[in-house]
Amino acid sequence: MDPVRSDPKLGPLVDRHGDLPIGTADDEFERLVVAIVNQQLSTDSAAAIRERLFDRVEVTPRGVLDAEEATLRDVGLSRQKIEYVRNVAEAFRERDLTREGLADADDEAVIATLSEIRGVGTWTTKMYLIFVLGRPDVFPVEDLGIRAGMAELYGFADDDRAAMVDHAERWQPYRSYASRYLWRAVD
């Protein structure tokens, strides 16, 4: 993680927050459902929906598929997100999308595989790569928090994604770790 620690802007965040791990999700399916719930929502709104979902539904492929649509709507999922979490449940029943099942796939292959599921886009696949598969070199420039961190620390315009990606090259092969600190920069 030397390129992250030695970065003049990220280094102090490493000192302040200590080592921030990747690949910490206990359950692969649950983490992908959480990523879908989090899509395009504020942190507080997503947390409230997650809490209700986990209280009322067994968050397993079978539990999500067996849940009444009214129950899923009552916890706060839109019709579109209900479709998406059910698509993920079906995909998990049909294929091995666990750590073991994807262990031999490179990052691009994982992105391609998961993106075949309607409702799972690039942002969601990158969250899966970081928080489930523990891949060390993922830079989710699609994430609002990442762009805010880049703007805060380095002065990038929020819409200058290409320049952010270019700047992040200096953190290879630890861009996932750099991302964890970029999120902390704007927490």
Beta strands, then each sheet from edge to edge (+ up, - down):
end
